[in-house]
């Protein structure tokens, strides 16, 4: 009786053990070792990058846009307030040529707020610069990530960079946008030194008294206006300046 009592208790245990091992058996019915199970998946990811090879720049930018990112652009945050544009350029130029660097500033004081937008000439270099995420600069750890496309940035791109207003009869005024907060009248006169400027009107925030990042410039003659509009997207203080015919001409 003791043997009969013992048999039912011992037989189910091997069966249960076999059920646990079934998913790990090979085609010969032998259980796979833990090492063998780990080797196979670890080889495939190593082969994937070489299989894809070099992605054309246009395809990379299209892929970035499809994923909701602005091509060739990253955002650096958590920077010390004392960081300068030269410091940021020196840090990111290690990964490739830069197109522009835009520093975000407090609207009331105009001081740097620790946030910067860095545009590379290629999307590939922008992706590589993500290695700087967590890099210690000063006594702070910087965060670097892809710049996401927002509804406001799409609207701005459509209104400012795709459909420029046509020149109206007698127009001698130009809209100048995407300016740095600290751009002065002297900076603009030097920027448009080949044109004869009659008047510069900055758009001022009534609440803060600071520049809103754009202005209107009246020129003395049509030739000066045309020379200015031809400078559209030229760089001023690291930012591509938007220059277009003014919608309304102020006399």
FILO-731963 format. One record per residue (C-alpha): x, y, z. Coordinates in pm, whole numbers, plus 50000, padded with zeros to 5 digits. Example, Ala and Ser with C-alpha at 12.3 -4.5 7.8 and 13.67 -1.06 7.14 Angstrom:
BEGIN
512304955050780513674989450714
//
This chain:
BEGIN
500005000050000502865023150071504185018349716500735024049565500295055649768503665068349656503165062749278500375087949213502275114649400505505111149203504125106348849502425140348800505565159448892507635149048587504605156348367504385191548503508065196248453507745185348090504965210548029507215238548148510045227347920507965221247605508315256947468512105254047504512595220147331514415217046999513225195946701514885164946846512895167747167515835179447373515395209847602517245241247495519765254847742519365290047878522515300847696521315287747359517995305647402519735338847461522265337047176519795335646890517915368346952521095387147039522545381246692519645395846492519755431846621523475433246545522755424846181519885449446133521925481746103524225466745840521225453845645519655488245630522905504645525523115541745453519795560045444519605588845193519335623045359516005630445189514545597545314515825604245667514205638645673510955624745535511005597745804511585623746075508675644745950506445613845936507285606346299506305641546404509805656146432511295686646264514095673946036517675682546138516535700046458517035691646826516105708647153518615713147434517135721147776518345723648133521305745548035522815770248284521465805348237525025817748180525465795847870526155815747553525365808047190529105803047130529185776547406526275757747249527755759646899531105746447018529405717147190527125706546904529485713646612531395682546721528625662246553528405682046229527915716146065525145737546218522555757746031521395779546319521105781346698518075798246856518175807447224514865809747410514715839847642512495852447922510065878047774510355902048067514145904048097515395889847767517825867247955518555831747840516115807047994518225775147954516485762947637517995762747287516945750146943519845736546738519495731546361522005709546179522645708745806521725671645800519225650645993521845623546046524075647446242521075658746447520315622846547523945616646643523935647346867521365630047090524415613947252524705646647446521545638247639522575637648005525845656047938526965677348235527545713748149528465735948438526665721748740523605709848545522785679448332521585688847986518685671547811518795667747431515855654547226514305656846882512265688146817508605678946772506415695346510503535714446671500385729146524501745764246580505045756546405503165742046107500985772946089504015795746113505825776645840502835779045607502125815745665505685828745679507725805945458505445793045183502975819745073504595854045076502335884045011502575899944669504015934744633501305961244634501405992444417503676019044567504925996044845508256006644998507925987245323509115952345422508235928145701511295914245878510685884446109512335856546307514605881946477516535875446796515145893647099518295914447135518505927246775518885965146769518155991646506521895994346440522075956646377519325959646116520905989745946524185970545923522335939745797520625959945519523615982345457523165980645079519685996145112518606031245207516416028945517513926056045603512346041745918512396010546138509356001346349509815972946600506785953346719506765957747098504925936747354502765961747546502865940847863506635935547882507965963847665510235938947485510545931447115508145905746970510795893246727509745911946414509595946846268508615967245960511135987745767510336016545532512876021845252513636053545061513266038444713512116007444531515655995644458516455994844828513305974744899514145948844632517685944644766516265938845114513685913045001516445894644812518115888645151515235866545266516505837445483519935853545527521375847845872521435874546142522795865046484522445828246404518845829646281517455828845926515655862045887512325863445706512065893445469508895899145265506835927345120504735944145385501015937745353500145974045424502316003745342502426031145603502866065845459
//
